[in-house]
């Protein structure tokens, strides 16, 4: 289970060091193999990092989408076409492909955000700005709560 926010440095080669608390689960569940792809929702320009076993589930679901549906085909092209299979090196780092770094606007500082079954990789400034926007939206109750959110006991 991936939880929490970590601020990391992106090195000159485009690598980030996965925090120690996430490394052991990645070793156990997928032998340190992960897949990085883009988040296809343009309002949240970040990357998604899946353990290989979780990615296989997502990839099968995407592959099962109808080929004649334009939105399904676009989602498949974006997520599958940009998927980059990587393995943590001996120091727990992963190399993020140039194209993916450019898409997400990753600079020197990145935020790694746990989302239970995956991690999100954000440019630190983008993450901070989005977080402030979300906090303002929640505080103002913009649009009210969805049925699913209304049923949560927090």
Backbone torsions as a table, in degrees:
resi	resn	phi	psi	omega
1	UNK	NA	124.9	-178.0
2	UNK	-102.9	118.3	-178.1
3	UNK	-135.0	159.0	173.0
4	UNK	92.4	169.2	178.0
5	UNK	-119.6	132.1	175.8
6	UNK	-126.1	135.5	175.9
7	UNK	-99.6	127.0	-173.0
8	UNK	-128.8	162.7	173.2
9	UNK	-96.4	138.4	171.7
10	UNK	-95.5	121.5	-176.9
11	UNK	-80.0	175.3	-175.5
12	UNK	-61.0	-24.8	179.9
13	UNK	-89.2	-4.0	179.8
14	UNK	90.0	26.1	-179.6
15	UNK	-105.2	148.5	169.7
16	UNK	-124.9	148.2	176.7
17	UNK	-92.6	119.8	177.6
18	UNK	-69.8	130.1	-179.8
19	UNK	-56.3	147.2	-177.0
20	UNK	-54.0	-37.1	-177.4
21	UNK	-64.1	-20.9	178.8
22	UNK	-99.1	-18.2	-176.0
23	UNK	-66.0	-48.4	-177.0
24	UNK	-61.1	-45.7	175.4
25	UNK	-58.7	-36.1	179.1
26	UNK	-69.9	-35.9	176.0
27	UNK	-63.8	-45.0	-175.1
28	UNK	-71.8	-40.5	-173.7
29	UNK	-85.3	-27.5	-171.9
30	UNK	-147.7	22.0	178.6
31	UNK	52.5	37.9	177.0
32	UNK	68.8	16.5	177.8
33	UNK	-97.7	129.2	-178.7
34	UNK	-133.1	165.4	175.5
35	UNK	-125.8	130.3	176.3
36	UNK	-111.7	130.9	177.5
37	UNK	-142.6	172.6	-179.9
38	UNK	-84.6	152.1	171.0
39	UNK	-81.1	118.3	-174.6
40	UNK	-76.2	-3.2	-178.7
41	UNK	-90.7	108.2	-168.8
42	UNK	-59.4	-22.8	179.7
43	UNK	-72.3	-19.2	-179.4
44	UNK	-123.3	82.6	-176.7
45	UNK	-77.0	87.8	177.3
46	UNK	-142.0	176.9	176.7
47	UNK	-109.4	154.7	175.2
48	UNK	-111.7	131.2	177.5
49	UNK	-114.4	116.5	179.9
50	UNK	-110.2	139.0	164.8
51	UNK	-59.9	147.8	-175.3
52	UNK	-53.8	-40.9	-178.8
53	UNK	-65.2	-37.9	177.1
54	UNK	-70.0	-39.4	179.6
55	UNK	-61.8	-38.8	179.8
56	UNK	-59.0	-37.1	176.8
57	UNK	-64.8	-48.7	-179.4
58	UNK	-62.3	-44.7	-178.3
59	UNK	-62.2	-40.1	177.8
60	UNK	-64.4	-40.7	178.5
61	UNK	-64.0	-42.8	178.6
62	UNK	-64.4	-43.9	-179.5
63	UNK	-61.5	-28.4	-179.5
64	UNK	-79.9	-6.8	178.7
65	UNK	-69.1	149.3	-177.0
66	UNK	-66.3	134.1	-178.9
67	UNK	-71.8	-20.0	-177.3
68	UNK	-90.7	-5.4	177.8
69	UNK	-91.0	120.0	-174.1
70	UNK	-60.8	-41.2	-179.2
71	UNK	-67.9	-40.3	177.1
72	UNK	-63.0	-44.3	-179.6
73	UNK	-63.0	-39.8	178.6
74	UNK	-63.8	-43.3	179.8
75	UNK	-62.3	-43.3	178.7
76	UNK	-62.4	-44.7	-179.7
77	UNK	-62.6	-41.5	-178.3
78	UNK	-69.1	-53.4	-173.1
79	UNK	-77.7	-45.7	-179.6
80	UNK	-75.3	-40.6	-177.9
81	UNK	-66.4	-27.3	-179.8
82	UNK	-100.6	1.6	-178.1
83	UNK	-66.5	132.4	-179.6
84	UNK	-123.7	115.5	179.1
85	UNK	-84.3	125.1	-179.6
86	UNK	-137.5	162.0	178.4
87	UNK	-126.7	138.8	176.1
88	UNK	-60.8	135.0	177.1
89	UNK	-80.9	-176.4	-177.0
90	UNK	-61.0	-19.4	178.8
91	UNK	-104.4	12.9	176.5
92	UNK	77.3	23.0	-178.9
93	UNK	-102.3	153.7	170.4
94	UNK	-124.0	148.1	176.3
95	UNK	-95.2	124.8	178.2
96	UNK	-98.1	124.8	-177.3
97	UNK	-56.4	145.4	-179.4
98	UNK	-52.4	-46.5	-177.4
99	UNK	-61.5	-40.3	179.0
100	UNK	-69.4	-40.7	177.5
101	UNK	-60.6	-42.3	-179.7
102	UNK	-65.0	-43.7	-179.7
103	UNK	-56.9	-46.4	-175.9
104	UNK	-85.9	-2.2	179.6
105	UNK	65.6	32.7	-177.3
106	UNK	-71.6	127.2	178.1
107	UNK	-113.0	-135.8	-176.1
108	UNK	-74.8	-39.7	-176.4
109	UNK	-111.2	132.8	178.3
110	UNK	-128.3	154.9	174.6
111	UNK	-110.6	128.7	177.2
112	UNK	-104.1	118.7	-170.0
113	UNK	-119.0	119.6	179.6
114	UNK	-72.1	137.5	178.6
115	UNK	-134.1	40.4	179.4
116	UNK	69.6	-70.8	-176.1
117	UNK	-97.0	-4.3	-179.7
118	UNK	-152.5	171.0	174.1
119	UNK	-118.2	145.4	173.0
120	UNK	-103.3	143.4	177.6
121	UNK	-117.2	115.6	-176.9
122	UNK	-118.8	149.6	162.9
123	UNK	-64.3	136.2	-173.8
124	UNK	-56.8	-43.8	-179.2
125	UNK	-65.4	-40.7	177.9
126	UNK	-63.5	-41.8	178.4
127	UNK	-60.8	-49.0	-178.3
128	UNK	-61.1	-42.7	178.8
129	UNK	-65.1	-43.8	179.0
130	UNK	-64.4	-42.5	179.4
131	UNK	-59.6	-43.3	178.9
132	UNK	-64.1	-39.1	178.2
133	UNK	-64.4	-43.4	179.5
134	UNK	-65.4	-40.6	177.8
135	UNK	-61.3	-41.9	178.3
136	UNK	-64.6	-41.2	178.7
137	UNK	-62.6	-44.5	-179.9
138	UNK	-65.3	-42.6	-179.2
139	UNK	-63.8	-35.4	-178.4
140	UNK	-87.6	-5.3	-176.9
141	UNK	55.8	40.9	-179.4
142	UNK	-57.0	115.8	176.9
143	UNK	81.3	-0.4	-179.2
144	UNK	72.4	175.3	-179.3
145	UNK	-88.8	140.9	172.5
146	UNK	-68.6	166.5	179.5
147	UNK	-59.8	-40.2	-179.4
148	UNK	-65.6	-43.9	179.9
149	UNK	-67.2	-36.9	179.6
150	UNK	-62.1	-24.9	-179.6
151	UNK	-88.2	-3.7	-179.5
152	UNK	-74.7	141.5	170.7
153	UNK	-108.7	107.8	-176.9
154	UNK	-103.1	NA	NA
